[in-house]
Structures are given as structure tokens and as C-alpha cells.
């Protein structure tokens, strides 16, 4: 049985699109049951509706408290028979009670290699810190923002001429591959939350390091022998 997934968005929704596209594959272990946007004017919401997906706005501004907003989201998730929640550019902090209800069943993607650069503007934070490699992280959601157990990460180089926009665009390409991959692992039970760690079942790991700047004589920053 495919896991029923809700995608929560607040804006553009490009990660939502990547998840929806991935779920079109017959062997993908999850189906997108509902898209919920915290903003009625989110471009991603219009896209989801145009795809014929069940898609609703639950306007955070129409709710007096965080708890009331979260209660409305919880009711929509329950009504849709949702088993897993994927936050995809969902820019609302959730109440502790909501997080606890969905613990181990809620994922988030963040455009940095956590635990570095939590919160807002992680790409600018990476540039300000002068790191040569950044990336993105999919993690289980816990009460502390951007701090839950890490399921999967992708690394990208930070280039000398980067600004926040060029770095964000490079990371976003990786996000669109990483998020469907990570959701698959959770949907199949190959990744589970165990305290402050995510446990992975045995799987193929690549072992090549990523060099940034690239090693001399290599174009991709990867040293390959032979
Ligand atoms: C993505 O880069 C996502 O990682 C980030 O917002 C963007 C949403 O883009 N999320 C966060 O920063 C969460 N802390 P999208 O709407 O096109 O998926």
C-alpha cells in the first residue's frame, strides 16, 4: 500500500512539484493525498489545483492563534487519511502539540547542511561563513526548528562568484532530487526516527569525496582513480 502524504507549502512549491512528479512513477511508495498552503495566494497552490490534486488553503492569518491554525491543519490531514507530512517551503513554526502528534511521520527540507545555518537565509549564512561546500538536508521534524534527525543530505560546491541567488539555485537542483529520495526511504520504512537519530536500513552508499575547489586536473571536483 502506498503511504498517503500531505505536502505543506507557503510559496513557490518547486519541492512539492518534485514530489508530485516522483509519485507519478508506478513503483513510488507514496501518493500525494493533499496539498495544504498556509497562504491562499501561493503560486504552488494554483499549480497543485491545476494538476487536479486535492489542494486547499488554510490561511494562517484567518486563525487567532498558532494552536488554532495547527488544529485546522490537523483536521485536514486526518480527513484526508494522511500518514506522512512533507513540509516543502512551509514557513510557519508549528506548536509543540502538533509536532508531537506527527513525530516520526513529518519531514522537512532545509537548504543547508544541517546542523549548520538553521533558520532564515541559510544560503547567505553559508556565504558569510565562507564555507566551500553547502547543500540541503531532509530531516524529521521535532520541536526545535531545523534540528530533527537527519534522513538524507546532498552537498554542492560554493563557488567564489556565488551570491545567495546562484547558490540557492544550485542547492535547489539537489533538493529536487533529494526530497523524493528521502520520502521514499521513510515511506518504505527504510528510514525511521529513533530518538535524536534517523536509522537507515542497509543501502548502497557512494564513497567519493566532493572537493571544493576542485582538485587540479579534474573538472567535477571528484578524484577518480585510473
Ligand atoms: C526551499 O529552498 C526549501 O529548502 C526552503 O524554502 C525553499 C522553498 O522553495 N525551506 C526552508 O528554508 C525551510 N526552513 P519551494 O517552495 O520552491 O519548494
py3Dmol code that shows the C-alpha trace and the ligand (Angstrom):
import py3Dmol

protein = """\
ATOM      1  CA  UNK A   1       0.000   0.000   0.000  1.00  0.00           C
ATOM      2  CA  UNK A   2       1.263   3.444  -0.880  1.00  0.00           C
ATOM      3  CA  UNK A   3       1.628   5.850   2.029  1.00  0.00           C
ATOM      4  CA  UNK A   4      -0.734   8.800   1.891  1.00  0.00           C
ATOM      5  CA  UNK A   5       1.295  12.016   2.027  1.00  0.00           C
ATOM      6  CA  UNK A   6       0.338  15.644   2.606  1.00  0.00           C
ATOM      7  CA  UNK A   7       2.595  18.377   1.263  1.00  0.00           C
ATOM      8  CA  UNK A   8       2.525  21.649   3.195  1.00  0.00           C
ATOM      9  CA  UNK A   9       3.664  24.753   1.332  1.00  0.00           C
ATOM     10  CA  UNK A  10       3.698  28.528   1.677  1.00  0.00           C
ATOM     11  CA  UNK A  11       5.023  29.731  -1.652  1.00  0.00           C
ATOM     12  CA  UNK A  12       6.514  28.689  -4.978  1.00  0.00           C
ATOM     13  CA  UNK A  13       6.227  24.968  -4.369  1.00  0.00           C
ATOM     14  CA  UNK A  14       9.061  23.651  -6.514  1.00  0.00           C
ATOM     15  CA  UNK A  15       9.843  20.892  -3.996  1.00  0.00           C
ATOM     16  CA  UNK A  16       6.155  19.974  -3.961  1.00  0.00           C
ATOM     17  CA  UNK A  17       6.331  19.672  -7.754  1.00  0.00           C
ATOM     18  CA  UNK A  18       9.341  17.358  -7.466  1.00  0.00           C
ATOM     19  CA  UNK A  19       7.462  15.137  -5.006  1.00  0.00           C
ATOM     20  CA  UNK A  20       4.337  15.087  -7.171  1.00  0.00           C
ATOM     21  CA  UNK A  21       6.395  14.180 -10.251  1.00  0.00           C
ATOM     22  CA  UNK A  22       8.229  11.417  -8.375  1.00  0.00           C
ATOM     23  CA  UNK A  23       4.959   9.969  -7.104  1.00  0.00           C
ATOM     24  CA  UNK A  24       3.754   9.520 -10.686  1.00  0.00           C
ATOM     25  CA  UNK A  25       6.120   6.566 -11.026  1.00  0.00           C
ATOM     26  CA  UNK A  26       4.067   3.389 -10.515  1.00  0.00           C
ATOM     27  CA  UNK A  27       6.593   1.919  -8.080  1.00  0.00           C
ATOM     28  CA  UNK A  28       6.883   5.041  -5.904  1.00  0.00           C
ATOM     29  CA  UNK A  29       5.825   4.028  -2.369  1.00  0.00           C
ATOM     30  CA  UNK A  30       3.825   7.184  -1.614  1.00  0.00           C
ATOM     31  CA  UNK A  31       0.893   9.056  -3.114  1.00  0.00           C
ATOM     32  CA  UNK A  32       0.188  12.752  -2.677  1.00  0.00           C
ATOM     33  CA  UNK A  33      -3.186  12.834  -0.914  1.00  0.00           C
ATOM     34  CA  UNK A  34      -3.455  16.586  -0.341  1.00  0.00           C
ATOM     35  CA  UNK A  35      -1.556  19.857  -0.709  1.00  0.00           C
ATOM     36  CA  UNK A  36      -2.146  22.450   2.008  1.00  0.00           C
ATOM     37  CA  UNK A  37      -0.934  26.022   1.664  1.00  0.00           C
ATOM     38  CA  UNK A  38      -0.677  28.468   4.545  1.00  0.00           C
ATOM     39  CA  UNK A  39      -1.172  31.255   2.006  1.00  0.00           C
ATOM     40  CA  UNK A  40      -4.163  31.440  -0.373  1.00  0.00           C
ATOM     41  CA  UNK A  41      -2.056  33.283  -2.968  1.00  0.00           C
ATOM     42  CA  UNK A  42       0.842  30.802  -3.029  1.00  0.00           C
ATOM     43  CA  UNK A  43       1.819  30.028  -6.648  1.00  0.00           C
ATOM     44  CA  UNK A  44       2.321  26.395  -5.663  1.00  0.00           C
ATOM     45  CA  UNK A  45      -1.324  26.100  -4.612  1.00  0.00           C
ATOM     46  CA  UNK A  46      -2.552  27.204  -8.043  1.00  0.00           C
ATOM     47  CA  UNK A  47      -0.201  24.690  -9.668  1.00  0.00           C
ATOM     48  CA  UNK A  48      -1.465  21.858  -7.462  1.00  0.00           C
ATOM     49  CA  UNK A  49      -5.092  22.687  -8.288  1.00  0.00           C
ATOM     50  CA  UNK A  50      -4.285  22.815 -11.987  1.00  0.00           C
ATOM     51  CA  UNK A  51      -2.843  19.299 -11.668  1.00  0.00           C
ATOM     52  CA  UNK A  52      -6.149  18.095 -10.282  1.00  0.00           C
ATOM     53  CA  UNK A  53      -4.676  17.390  -6.856  1.00  0.00           C
ATOM     54  CA  UNK A  54      -6.715  17.887  -3.706  1.00  0.00           C
ATOM     55  CA  UNK A  55      -5.356  21.273  -2.675  1.00  0.00           C
ATOM     56  CA  UNK A  56      -6.590  23.715  -0.064  1.00  0.00           C
ATOM     57  CA  UNK A  57      -5.514  26.957   1.544  1.00  0.00           C
ATOM     58  CA  UNK A  58      -5.570  27.099   5.315  1.00  0.00           C
ATOM     59  CA  UNK A  59      -4.791  30.753   5.841  1.00  0.00           C
ATOM     60  CA  UNK A  60      -2.702  31.311   8.933  1.00  0.00           C
ATOM     61  CA  UNK A  61      -3.962  34.891   9.061  1.00  0.00           C
ATOM     62  CA  UNK A  62      -7.535  33.641   9.474  1.00  0.00           C
ATOM     63  CA  UNK A  63      -6.649  31.903  12.745  1.00  0.00           C
ATOM     64  CA  UNK A  64      -6.244  33.806  16.001  1.00  0.00           C
ATOM     65  CA  UNK A  65      -3.559  31.561  17.463  1.00  0.00           C
ATOM     66  CA  UNK A  66      -0.865  29.170  16.289  1.00  0.00           C
ATOM     67  CA  UNK A  67      -2.737  26.385  18.071  1.00  0.00           C
ATOM     68  CA  UNK A  68      -5.993  27.127  16.196  1.00  0.00           C
ATOM     69  CA  UNK A  69      -4.138  27.162  12.871  1.00  0.00           C
ATOM     70  CA  UNK A  70      -2.407  23.877  13.679  1.00  0.00           C
ATOM     71  CA  UNK A  71      -5.725  22.350  14.746  1.00  0.00           C
ATOM     72  CA  UNK A  72      -7.208  23.222  11.345  1.00  0.00           C
ATOM     73  CA  UNK A  73      -4.227  21.631   9.593  1.00  0.00           C
ATOM     74  CA  UNK A  74      -4.501  18.531  11.756  1.00  0.00           C
ATOM     75  CA  UNK A  75      -8.200  18.196  10.935  1.00  0.00           C
ATOM     76  CA  UNK A  76      -7.485  18.467   7.186  1.00  0.00           C
ATOM     77  CA  UNK A  77      -4.744  15.846   7.455  1.00  0.00           C
ATOM     78  CA  UNK A  78      -6.989  13.474   9.380  1.00  0.00           C
ATOM     79  CA  UNK A  79      -9.886  13.951   6.945  1.00  0.00           C
ATOM     80  CA  UNK A  80      -7.593  13.139   4.030  1.00  0.00           C
ATOM     81  CA  UNK A  81      -6.319   9.961   5.702  1.00  0.00           C
ATOM     82  CA  UNK A  82      -2.759  11.284   5.715  1.00  0.00           C
ATOM     83  CA  UNK A  83       0.027   9.098   7.096  1.00  0.00           C
ATOM     84  CA  UNK A  84       3.109  11.237   6.348  1.00  0.00           C
ATOM     85  CA  UNK A  85       3.588  15.006   6.134  1.00  0.00           C
ATOM     86  CA  UNK A  86       6.213  16.640   3.901  1.00  0.00           C
ATOM     87  CA  UNK A  87       6.959  20.290   4.623  1.00  0.00           C
ATOM     88  CA  UNK A  88       8.101  21.946   1.399  1.00  0.00           C
ATOM     89  CA  UNK A  89       8.863  25.610   1.906  1.00  0.00           C
ATOM     90  CA  UNK A  90       6.230  25.756   4.654  1.00  0.00           C
ATOM     91  CA  UNK A  91       7.204  28.881   6.526  1.00  0.00           C
ATOM     92  CA  UNK A  92       5.139  28.555   9.724  1.00  0.00           C
ATOM     93  CA  UNK A  93       6.531  27.427  13.060  1.00  0.00           C
ATOM     94  CA  UNK A  94       4.387  24.620  14.444  1.00  0.00           C
ATOM     95  CA  UNK A  95       3.111  24.259  18.008  1.00  0.00           C
ATOM     96  CA  UNK A  96       4.723  21.619  20.194  1.00  0.00           C
ATOM     97  CA  UNK A  97       1.438  19.723  20.403  1.00  0.00           C
ATOM     98  CA  UNK A  98       1.191  19.458  16.599  1.00  0.00           C
ATOM     99  CA  UNK A  99       4.808  18.354  16.263  1.00  0.00           C
ATOM    100  CA  UNK A 100       4.281  15.652  18.877  1.00  0.00           C
ATOM    101  CA  UNK A 101       1.177  14.335  17.110  1.00  0.00           C
ATOM    102  CA  UNK A 102       3.165  13.829  13.901  1.00  0.00           C
ATOM    103  CA  UNK A 103       6.525  12.898  15.384  1.00  0.00           C
ATOM    104  CA  UNK A 104       8.442  10.441  13.200  1.00  0.00           C
ATOM    105  CA  UNK A 105       5.876  10.999  10.429  1.00  0.00           C
ATOM    106  CA  UNK A 106       6.741  14.563   9.408  1.00  0.00           C
ATOM    107  CA  UNK A 107       9.668  15.582   7.162  1.00  0.00           C
ATOM    108  CA  UNK A 108      11.185  18.953   6.271  1.00  0.00           C
ATOM    109  CA  UNK A 109      13.720  20.090   3.705  1.00  0.00           C
ATOM    110  CA  UNK A 110      16.168  22.862   4.518  1.00  0.00           C
ATOM    111  CA  UNK A 111      18.712  24.415   2.114  1.00  0.00           C
ATOM    112  CA  UNK A 112      21.868  23.893   4.160  1.00  0.00           C
ATOM    113  CA  UNK A 113      23.924  21.052   5.524  1.00  0.00           C
ATOM    114  CA  UNK A 114      22.326  20.959   8.975  1.00  0.00           C
ATOM    115  CA  UNK A 115      23.160  21.497  11.766  1.00  0.00           C
ATOM    116  CA  UNK A 116      24.819  24.473  10.077  1.00  0.00           C
ATOM    117  CA  UNK A 117      22.788  27.517   9.069  1.00  0.00           C
ATOM    118  CA  UNK A 118      19.390  26.949  10.612  1.00  0.00           C
ATOM    119  CA  UNK A 119      16.556  29.420  10.208  1.00  0.00           C
ATOM    120  CA  UNK A 120      16.210  32.151   7.635  1.00  0.00           C
ATOM    121  CA  UNK A 121      18.574  32.896   4.721  1.00  0.00           C
ATOM    122  CA  UNK A 122      20.742  29.774   5.071  1.00  0.00           C
ATOM    123  CA  UNK A 123      22.384  30.378   1.693  1.00  0.00           C
ATOM    124  CA  UNK A 124      23.537  33.861   2.764  1.00  0.00           C
ATOM    125  CA  UNK A 125      24.653  32.382   6.087  1.00  0.00           C
ATOM    126  CA  UNK A 126      26.788  29.890   4.146  1.00  0.00           C
ATOM    127  CA  UNK A 127      28.347  32.673   2.071  1.00  0.00           C
ATOM    128  CA  UNK A 128      29.019  34.775   5.171  1.00  0.00           C
ATOM    129  CA  UNK A 129      30.708  31.805   6.860  1.00  0.00           C
ATOM    130  CA  UNK A 130      32.939  31.245   3.810  1.00  0.00           C
ATOM    131  CA  UNK A 131      32.250  27.520   3.514  1.00  0.00           C
ATOM    132  CA  UNK A 132      33.312  25.845   0.241  1.00  0.00           C
ATOM    133  CA  UNK A 133      30.579  23.217   0.372  1.00  0.00           C
ATOM    134  CA  UNK A 134      26.936  23.607   1.321  1.00  0.00           C
ATOM    135  CA  UNK A 135      23.810  21.693   0.344  1.00  0.00           C
ATOM    136  CA  UNK A 136      20.459  20.570   1.630  1.00  0.00           C
ATOM    137  CA  UNK A 137      19.053  18.327   4.319  1.00  0.00           C
ATOM    138  CA  UNK A 138      15.847  16.333   4.742  1.00  0.00           C
ATOM    139  CA  UNK A 139      15.114  15.659   8.401  1.00  0.00           C
ATOM    140  CA  UNK A 140      12.349  14.515  10.700  1.00  0.00           C
ATOM    141  CA  UNK A 141      10.537  17.443  12.282  1.00  0.00           C
ATOM    142  CA  UNK A 142      10.985  17.920  16.017  1.00  0.00           C
ATOM    143  CA  UNK A 143      10.073  20.778  18.330  1.00  0.00           C
ATOM    144  CA  UNK A 144      13.372  22.575  17.791  1.00  0.00           C
ATOM    145  CA  UNK A 145      13.384  24.260  14.369  1.00  0.00           C
ATOM    146  CA  UNK A 146      15.670  22.700  11.731  1.00  0.00           C
ATOM    147  CA  UNK A 147      17.142  20.354  14.333  1.00  0.00           C
ATOM    148  CA  UNK A 148      15.421  16.985  13.889  1.00  0.00           C
ATOM    149  CA  UNK A 149      17.102  13.689  12.998  1.00  0.00           C
ATOM    150  CA  UNK A 150      18.770  13.834   9.578  1.00  0.00           C
ATOM    151  CA  UNK A 151      17.449  11.417   6.965  1.00  0.00           C
ATOM    152  CA  UNK A 152      19.466  12.457   3.895  1.00  0.00           C
ATOM    153  CA  UNK A 153      21.740  15.225   2.664  1.00  0.00           C
ATOM    154  CA  UNK A 154      23.185  16.430  -0.629  1.00  0.00           C
ATOM    155  CA  UNK A 155      26.333  18.534  -0.930  1.00  0.00           C
ATOM    156  CA  UNK A 156      27.046  21.186  -3.544  1.00  0.00           C
ATOM    157  CA  UNK A 157      30.104  23.392  -4.003  1.00  0.00           C
ATOM    158  CA  UNK A 158      30.031  27.063  -3.073  1.00  0.00           C
ATOM    159  CA  UNK A 159      31.776  28.967  -5.869  1.00  0.00           C
ATOM    160  CA  UNK A 160      33.825  32.157  -5.450  1.00  0.00           C
ATOM    161  CA  UNK A 161      31.407  34.252  -7.513  1.00  0.00           C
ATOM    162  CA  UNK A 162      28.263  32.974  -5.820  1.00  0.00           C
ATOM    163  CA  UNK A 163      25.645  35.239  -4.379  1.00  0.00           C
ATOM    164  CA  UNK A 164      22.698  33.944  -2.362  1.00  0.00           C
ATOM    165  CA  UNK A 165      20.604  33.507  -5.515  1.00  0.00           C
ATOM    166  CA  UNK A 166      23.128  31.481  -7.519  1.00  0.00           C
ATOM    167  CA  UNK A 167      23.900  29.294  -4.514  1.00  0.00           C
ATOM    168  CA  UNK A 168      20.190  28.822  -3.785  1.00  0.00           C
ATOM    169  CA  UNK A 169      19.591  27.765  -7.400  1.00  0.00           C
ATOM    170  CA  UNK A 170      22.416  25.180  -7.239  1.00  0.00           C
ATOM    171  CA  UNK A 171      21.122  23.815  -3.946  1.00  0.00           C
ATOM    172  CA  UNK A 172      17.552  23.729  -5.273  1.00  0.00           C
ATOM    173  CA  UNK A 173      18.543  21.350  -8.085  1.00  0.00           C
ATOM    174  CA  UNK A 174      19.838  18.992  -5.398  1.00  0.00           C
ATOM    175  CA  UNK A 175      16.713  19.492  -3.260  1.00  0.00           C
ATOM    176  CA  UNK A 176      14.500  18.314  -6.084  1.00  0.00           C
ATOM    177  CA  UNK A 177      16.357  15.009  -6.237  1.00  0.00           C
ATOM    178  CA  UNK A 178      16.973  14.594  -2.535  1.00  0.00           C
ATOM    179  CA  UNK A 179      13.431  15.107  -1.255  1.00  0.00           C
ATOM    180  CA  UNK A 180      11.756  12.353  -3.333  1.00  0.00           C
ATOM    181  CA  UNK A 181      14.647  10.055  -2.385  1.00  0.00           C
ATOM    182  CA  UNK A 182      14.277  10.778   1.340  1.00  0.00           C
ATOM    183  CA  UNK A 183      10.496  10.489   1.282  1.00  0.00           C
ATOM    184  CA  UNK A 184      10.834   7.133  -0.428  1.00  0.00           C
ATOM    185  CA  UNK A 185      13.110   5.915   2.374  1.00  0.00           C
ATOM    186  CA  UNK A 186      10.587   6.944   5.026  1.00  0.00           C
ATOM    187  CA  UNK A 187       7.572   5.626   3.115  1.00  0.00           C
ATOM    188  CA  UNK A 188       9.150   2.194   2.721  1.00  0.00           C
ATOM    189  CA  UNK A 189      10.312   2.075   6.346  1.00  0.00           C
ATOM    190  CA  UNK A 190      13.976   2.131   5.280  1.00  0.00           C
ATOM    191  CA  UNK A 191      14.451   5.305   7.341  1.00  0.00           C
ATOM    192  CA  UNK A 192      12.912   5.607  10.778  1.00  0.00           C
ATOM    193  CA  UNK A 193      13.260   8.020  13.664  1.00  0.00           C
ATOM    194  CA  UNK A 194      14.905   6.705  16.810  1.00  0.00           C
ATOM    195  CA  UNK A 195      15.403   9.416  19.418  1.00  0.00           C
ATOM    196  CA  UNK A 196      17.669  12.096  18.009  1.00  0.00           C
ATOM    197  CA  UNK A 197      18.889   9.908  15.131  1.00  0.00           C
ATOM    198  CA  UNK A 198      17.369   8.611  11.942  1.00  0.00           C
ATOM    199  CA  UNK A 199      18.136   4.931  11.399  1.00  0.00           C
ATOM    200  CA  UNK A 200      18.729   3.724   7.846  1.00  0.00           C
ATOM    201  CA  UNK A 201      18.377   0.140   6.709  1.00  0.00           C
ATOM    202  CA  UNK A 202      21.304  -1.137   4.706  1.00  0.00           C
ATOM    203  CA  UNK A 203      21.616   0.623   1.371  1.00  0.00           C
ATOM    204  CA  UNK A 204      24.197   1.458  -1.242  1.00  0.00           C
ATOM    205  CA  UNK A 205      26.377   4.381  -0.257  1.00  0.00           C
ATOM    206  CA  UNK A 206      28.728   6.252  -2.536  1.00  0.00           C
ATOM    207  CA  UNK A 207      32.140   6.865  -1.059  1.00  0.00           C
ATOM    208  CA  UNK A 208      33.716   9.516  -3.313  1.00  0.00           C
ATOM    209  CA  UNK A 209      34.538  12.757  -1.529  1.00  0.00           C
ATOM    210  CA  UNK A 210      33.427  16.070  -3.037  1.00  0.00           C
ATOM    211  CA  UNK A 211      36.331  18.542  -3.333  1.00  0.00           C
ATOM    212  CA  UNK A 212      35.678  22.251  -3.483  1.00  0.00           C
ATOM    213  CA  UNK A 213      37.595  23.892  -5.072  1.00  0.00           C
ATOM    214  CA  UNK A 214      38.104  21.025  -7.487  1.00  0.00           C
ATOM    215  CA  UNK A 215      41.337  19.065  -7.390  1.00  0.00           C
ATOM    216  CA  UNK A 216      43.801  20.042 -10.159  1.00  0.00           C
ATOM    217  CA  UNK A 217      43.131  18.134 -13.352  1.00  0.00           C
ATOM    218  CA  UNK A 218      39.554  17.252 -12.525  1.00  0.00           C
ATOM    219  CA  UNK A 219      36.524  19.059 -13.814  1.00  0.00           C
ATOM    220  CA  UNK A 220      33.985  17.897 -11.287  1.00  0.00           C
ATOM    221  CA  UNK A 221      35.935  18.108  -8.080  1.00  0.00           C
ATOM    222  CA  UNK A 222      35.788  14.355  -7.770  1.00  0.00           C
ATOM    223  CA  UNK A 223      39.008  12.379  -7.733  1.00  0.00           C
ATOM    224  CA  UNK A 224      38.588   9.225  -9.737  1.00  0.00           C
ATOM    225  CA  UNK A 225      41.399   6.747  -9.949  1.00  0.00           C
ATOM    226  CA  UNK A 226      42.634   5.406 -13.293  1.00  0.00           C
TER     227      UNK A 226
END
"""
ligand_1 = """\
18
LIG
C 13.428 25.612 -0.488
O 14.750 26.003 -0.805
C 13.373 24.970 0.878
O 14.503 24.174 1.157
C 13.326 26.191 1.765
O 12.457 27.065 1.112
C 12.531 26.831 -0.291
C 11.133 26.573 -0.787
O 11.112 26.505 -2.190
N 12.872 25.860 3.061
C 13.321 26.449 4.165
O 14.143 27.337 4.178
C 12.725 25.908 5.450
N 13.458 26.363 6.594
P 9.917 25.804 -2.931
O 8.644 26.482 -2.412
O 10.157 26.133 -4.369
O 9.966 24.351 -2.621
"""
view = py3Dmol.view(width=600, height=400)
view.addModel(protein, "pdb")
view.setStyle({"model": 0}, {"cartoon": {"style": "trace"}})
view.addModel(ligand_1, "xyz")
view.setStyle({"model": 1}, {"stick": {}})
view.zoomTo()
view.show()
